[in-house]
């Protein structure tokens, strides 16, 4: 098979460390006139165009972008496939919102044709917004996950998803049982986990909708298969936290419920964590678990403000999540716009380089995939974006006033959205062209 080698020339920026740990200057690499070289779906070189161009064969195809920035593909650590059709649903906080909008919307996924249609729309939206990897909730129906993975596999995307487990405190038409949930998960894991660039996540919706029996079986699945993920929700809303205490009076709080059923670990991702305490952050960090910070959703549903400085203090892995449909945009650029404001409201700053980290390498670390995605290091998957400085008239005008890459990056995250993403590449193949 002939080597497929291509090169892309533009300004290039990627995160190489957490600014909270190494300082801002040591946290990124920037090449004002950079070159990215791809061999067979992997990155083989990145650096200054002047250094790399002379080392390449004369016949290599070099795509040169003017007024553009190449970054790693963005990573969404929390999003719901079946809620695509109810994004922007009016007027409720979490628990009422689930009953009024979410559960009826998710019931439609009993129909495979509906699941196929939404999976296609959902993946196109992710790629239009520059998201190349996502940790995805399906519905309770196995066909929701089959539809998603079938669509992702065709494009050779690095994606993680799972069927929701929910055997109580939800409408009858949306519940499984501990045993059926276990068997359906097993079948999905056998079919999809580790196939191509796909991974499986055991997905109890949240503690209130699973019985102790079901949570125990979720923990059992993690023990039976290596490298499985688990995703669920935690401490999003104060009413929800009180509900968990009432349902599990024998446990020492919300996190302790998951801890008791052996659901904490290196591939455990807990969405929200708005109301975690210091001890819970310390326990999550100690077990290698991660939190998905979902600022847009937390504001939209009135849930509260995530305490990023507290998470940093405990060296807790944090990724970024859009949480569509609680979140109102598939765009991680727009999500970072909201994250900045969430920090401002707490008297804290979110630097553009920390934002870049959260949306790329931080997400990859939360998913234990930093050797594959999240940077532009040679040897990693060629998942990357081309961001267009002239995407909108205002963006174009504003960026002409920017004096350095920090300002450019911040403006992209404040004014940018899906229109800013000119092209999206996954495993070296173009999967979106604006």
N, C-alpha and C positions, 0 to 999 in steps of 0.2 A: 504494500500500500504506500503510495507516495506521501511524503511529508507535506502537510498543508501548513505553510508558514506565511503569516501576514504581519504587517506592522501598522501601527496607528500613531500619528504624530499630532500632538496638541499640548496644551498645558496639562500636567498630570499631578494629581494629589492623592495621597492615601495615608491613613492612620497606621502607625506602627507600634503604638503603645497608648496606655491610658494616661491622659494629661494629669489626672489626680495622683498618679504614682510617680511619673518621671518629669513633670513640668511640661508646659505647653511646647517649648522649642524642641524638645527631644521626642515629641509624640507623633510627629508626622514627617513625611518626605514630600518635597514639592519640586517639580521640574518645570520651569517657566516655558521652556521649549523641550518637551519630553518625547520619548518614544517608548511604545509598548509593543513587544514582539510576542506573537502567539504561535505556538507549534501544536497542532493536533488537539486543540481545545484547552491547552494549558498555557500559562504565561511562561515564556522562556527568558525574557529579559525586560528590564525597565530601567530607564535612566535618561541622561541628557541626549537629545537627538544628535548633537555634534560628536558625542563619544561613540554612540551605537551605530549610526548610519554607515561608517566606513567598514564595520565588521560584517555587514550583511551582504549576501549575494546580490549581484547587479540586477537580477530579474525579479527580486521580491516585490510584491505589491505593497506600496506604502500609501495609506489613506491619510491625507493631511486635512485637519480641521482648523479653520480660522475662528478666532473668537469663541473658543470652546474649552471645556475642562473635562478631562477623563478622570473618573473616580471608580472605586470598586462598586459593584452592584449593591443596592441597599437591602437590608435584612429586617423583616418585620417579624418580631417574636410573639405577636398575638393578634389574630384576626379570625373572623367567623365567616366561612363560605356561605352558609344558609341565610345570613342576615343581609346579603347584598341588596335584596329587594325591599328592605325596610330602612335603609340608611336615611337619617334625617327624619325620624319619627317623633312627633311632637308631644311634649308636655309631661313626661313621667320621670321619676327616679328609678333606680335599678329594679326593685322587686316588682313594682307595678308595670314597668316597661317590659319586663320579661313576659308577664301574663297578658298584657294588652296587645303587644306587637310581636315579640320574638317567637313565642310558642306557636301561634297560628301560622306565622311565616315558615317556620321550620317544618311544620306538618306536611307541606307541599313536597318535601323531599322523599316521601314514600314512593313517588313517581320517578322512575329512572330517567325518563325523557326530560322532565323538569330539572333533575339534578345535572344532566348533561348540558342543558342550555345555560344554567347558571354557572357551572364550572368553566365553560368557555368564556362567558362575560367576565367572570372573576379573574381568571388568569390573564386575559387581555388587559384588564384594569391594572393588575399588579405590574405587568411589563411596561405599560404606558407610563407608569409612575416610577419606573426604574427599580422596582423591587424584584430581585432575582431569587431570593430565598424567603420563604414565609413558614411560620409555625401555625398551622391552620386547624381550627375546630370544624369538623363536619357536623351533621345532625345525628340523631340517634339511629338513623337508617344506614346500613352498610353501603347502600348504593350511592350515598352522598360522597363517601370516601373513594369508592371505585371510580365514580365519574371524575373526581378531581385528579386522582393519580393517572387515570388514562390520558387526560388532557396534558398533564405535566410531563408524562413519559414521552409523548410525541415530540416535545420540544427539548428533551434532555435537561430538564430543570432540576436544581437541587431544592427539593421541597420536603416538608415534614407535615403529616396530618394524621388525624385519628377520628374514629367514630365516638360520639358523645355517649357516655354511660350515665343513665338517669333512671332510677327505679322507684322514686317517690317524690312527693311534693311537686308534681307536674301533671298536666292532663294525661288521661289514660292513653290517648292516641299517640303520645310521645314517650312512653316509658318502655324500658326493657326490663329484664329481671337479672339478678346477679348471674344466673347460669347462662341465659341467652346472651347477655352482654359479654360474658367471658368467652363463649364459643364463637360469637361473631368477631370479636377482636382477634382470636386465634387464627381464624380463617383469613382475615385481612392481613395480619402480620405475616403469615405464611406466603401470601400472594405478593405482598408489596415491600416488606421491610428489607432494605439492602439491594433492591432491584434498581439497576442503573444508579441514579443519584437521588433515589427516594428513600425516606426513612419513616418509620411509624411511631406515633405517639399515643400511648394510653391516655384516655381523655374523660375522666369523670368531670361533669360540668362544674360542680362545686359541692362542698360538703353537704349542704342542705338537701340536695336532690339525689344523694346516694345513701343507701342504708349501710350500716357497719359491714354487712355481708358483702356488699358490692365493693366497698373500699378495700376490704381484705383481699378480694379476688383481683382488684387492680394491682395491689402490691405483689400478689402471686405471679401475675403476668410479667412484671418487671424482673422477678427472679428467674423466670423460665427462659427468657430470651435476652441475649447479650445486646448491649448498646441501644435498647429501646428508650424512647423518650416518654416522659409523662408531663401533661399540661393540664392545669386547672386554674381556678380563680381563688384569690385570697384577699380578705380585708379591703374590699373595694368600697363598701358602704356601711355606715354605722348600724343601720337597721339589720343588715345581713349578718354583721358580727354578733349582735344580740340573739339573732335567730339560731346561729351555730351554737352559741352557749346553751340555749334552751334545748336544742336537739342532742347535744353531747355534754350533759352536765358533769360527767365523770372525767372529762378531759380538761386540760389546763389552758384552754383558749383555742383559737382557730387553727394556728399552725400546729399545735400539739395533736389535733385530730389527724392531720396528714402524717405527722411524724410517727404517731402510734401505728398507723397502717403501712409503715415502711415506704412512704411515697416521696421522701426527700433523698436527693442524690445528685450526681454530676450531670444527669440529663433531665433534671426536674425544673420546669419553668412555671412560675406562679405569676399569673397576671394581676396587675394593679399594685397590691401591697401599700395602698394609700395610708392605711392606719396601723401599719406594723409598729411595734415598739423596739427599743434597742435590743432586748434579749432575743426577740424573734429574728431580727436582722443578723445577729451574731450566730444564731443556730442555722439559719439559711446558709450563711457564708461557710460555717464549719462543715456542713454536709456537701458543699460544692453546688448547692442549688442556685437558681437564678430568678430574678424578678423582671417582668416585662412592664416598663413604664409607659403608660397609655394616656398622655396628657389631654389629648383632644376629647377622648371619651370621658375622662374624669371631670372635665369642665362641662361637657354637654349634659351628662347625667347628674351633675351637681354632687359628685362623690367626694371631692376633696383634692388636696395638693400633695403629690408624692414628695417625700423628703429625700432627695438625691444626696445631699451632703451626709446624712446619717448612713445611707447605704455605702457611700465612699469610705466613711470612717471604719466600717466593718469589712472593707474590701469585698463587698458582695457584688457578684456579677449582675450587671443590669443591661438589658437590651431595650429596644424601643418597639412599641406596638401601636398600630393604628386603631386596633379594636373595632374595625367596621363590623356591625352596624351601630355600636354605641359611639364609636368615632365617626366623624362625618366626612372623612377623606381617605382615599387610598394612598395619598401622597405622604411619604415620610418627610419631605421638605416642609409641607404644611404642618405635619406633626411636630417637627422641630421648632417651627414658629410658635406653636402653642407651648412646647416644653420651656422655651425661653421665658414666656410670660408666667408660667407656673413657678419658675424659680424667682422671677422678679417679685411676685406676690409674697414670697417668703424672705425677701431681702437677700437672695443669693444670686450669683451670676452664673450663666451658662455660656462658656466661651464657644465660638464656632468650631474650634478644634475638638472640644469635648462632644459637641453635637455630632460632628463627623464620626468620632469614635463610637458613640452610642448607636448610630445608624449603620455602622459597618463592622469594624473589628470587635466592638463591645457586644454586638448581637452574635457575631461568630463565636466569641468566647462563651457567651451564655449558652450557646448550642453545642459547645465543644467541637466546633468545626473550623477553628482558626488556622489549622494546617491546610484547609481546602478553600475557604472563602473569607471575605472581609478585608483583604489587603490585595496589593498587586505584586506580592513577592513572587519571584520565579518558582515554579513548581506548583503553584496554586491554580485552581480552576479559572479559566478566562471568563469570569462573570464581571462585566464592567459596563459603565454608562458613559455617554457623551452628553454633557450639559451645555446648552446653547446660551451664550451671553446675550444674544439678541432675540430671545424667545418672545418677548413682548416689548412694545415701545418704552414703557416705563423702566423695565429691567435693563434694557439696552442703555438708556440715558443715565440711569443711576450707577451702573457699573463703570461708566466712563469717568465717574467722579471717585471711584475706588482707588486707593493708593497702594494697597498691598493685598496679598492673598487672604489674609484674615478678614479684611473688609469685604472682599469679593465673595468669600464663602458665606459670611453672615448675610449679605444681601440676597444671595441665592436661596438661603434658608428662610428668609423673611418674605421675599417677593415671589419666590419660585413655587411652581406646582407642576402638574403633568406636562404643561406646555414647554417647560424648561428641558425636559428629557428629549433630546434629538434622536438618540438611538440607544437601544438596550441590547447587550450581548450576553448570551449564556453558553458556557462551554465553547466559546470562540465563534458561535453562530449568532447572526443578527436575528433577534426575536421580536424587535419592535423598531419601527421607523416612523417618526412623527409625520 
